[in-house]
Amino acid sequence: MLKKQRKNLETIKKLNMRAPHVWLATWFGTGLMYPAPGTWGTIAGIPFAIVFFLLGGKYLLFAMILVFYIVGIIVSNKIEEETKEHDLSMIVIDEVVGIWVALLATNFEPTHILIAFISFRFFDILKPWPISWADKKLPGGRGVMADDLLAGFFAALITGGIINVFNL
């Protein structure tokens, strides 16, 4: 763990921490939190999804997924270009988009959000096929974003199934 944190500190030194693309990629710094930056990024994405849902329903949330998926590819590519490293753990905009996808299967009730969170983290961490394929085979920002998009999709299926089967 300490070795990984030292490596991340060296990587951070390569970045302009005031640059907007760094703040977006790390989702306003939550990707710099340890341990488990992906979990912190996922948690940090939930309030934004709730606000989008309250302002415009699932249509606005879906639109924001599309927008931030593209933004995520761009900022991930830029950080990879600057650091010469692929899919750094500090990049968590992908987790944010992934949890938003999972939350599409909910009505934003607290129990539903918790189920979506657990399901998404399960798929994001274990990366079963085709999530693992996207993670390993797609280059640059596309690879960074696609595996979490797929994890969110599978989490949405599981979340929706649990909600419907148990009538939650």
Residue pairs with C-beta under 8 A, 6 or more apart in sequence:
1 34
1 35
4 89
5 34
8 32
8 34
8 88
8 89
8 90
11 83
11 85
11 88
11 90
12 32
12 90
14 82
14 83
15 22
15 79
15 82
15 83
16 22
21 74
21 75
21 78
21 79
22 75
22 79
23 29
24 71
24 72
24 75
24 93
25 31
25 72
25 75
25 76
25 78
25 79
25 90
25 91
25 92
25 93
26 32
26 41
26 90
26 91
26 92
26 93
27 41
27 44
27 45
27 92
27 93
27 95
27 96
28 44
30 37
30 40
30 41
30 43
30 44
30 92
31 37
31 40
31 41
31 89
31 90
31 91
31 92
32 90
33 40
37 89
37 90
37 92
38 89
38 92
38 95
38 121
38 124
38 125
39 121
40 92
41 92
41 93
41 95
41 96
42 92
42 95
42 96
42 98
42 99
42 117
42 120
42 121
42 124
43 117
44 92
44 96
45 95
45 96
45 97
45 99
45 100
46 99
46 103
46 113
46 117
48 64
48 96
48 100
49 61
49 99
49 100
49 103
49 108
50 108
52 60
52 61
52 64
52 100
53 60
53 61
53 103
53 108
56 63
58 104
61 100
61 103
61 104
62 104
64 100
65 97
65 100
65 101
65 104
68 93
68 96
68 97
68 100
69 97
69 145
69 149
71 93
72 93
72 94
72 96
72 97
72 141
72 144
72 145
73 140
73 141
73 142
73 144
73 145
74 141
75 91
75 93
75 141
76 87
76 91
76 93
76 94
76 140
76 141
76 144
76 145
77 140
77 141
79 88
79 91
80 86
80 87
80 88
80 140
80 141
80 144
86 140
86 143
86 144
87 135
87 143
87 144
91 144
93 145
94 144
94 145
94 147
94 148
94 149
95 120
95 124
95 148
97 145
97 148
97 149
97 152
98 120
98 124
98 148
98 149
98 151
98 152
98 155
99 116
99 117
99 120
99 152
99 155
100 152
101 149
101 152
101 153
101 155
101 156
102 116
102 117
102 119
102 120
102 151
102 152
102 155
102 156
102 159
103 113
103 116
103 156
104 156
105 112
105 116
105 155
105 156
105 157
105 159
105 160
105 163
106 112
106 113
106 115
106 116
106 159
106 160
106 163
109 168
111 168
112 159
112 163
112 168
115 158
115 159
115 162
115 163
115 168
116 155
116 156
116 159
119 154
119 155
119 156
119 158
119 159
119 162
120 151
120 152
120 155
122 155
123 131
123 150
123 151
123 152
123 154
123 155
123 158
124 131
124 147
124 148
124 151
127 135
127 147
127 151
128 154
130 150
131 147
131 150
131 151
131 154
132 147
134 143
134 146
134 147
134 149
134 150
135 143
135 146
135 147
136 143
137 143
138 146
138 147
162 168
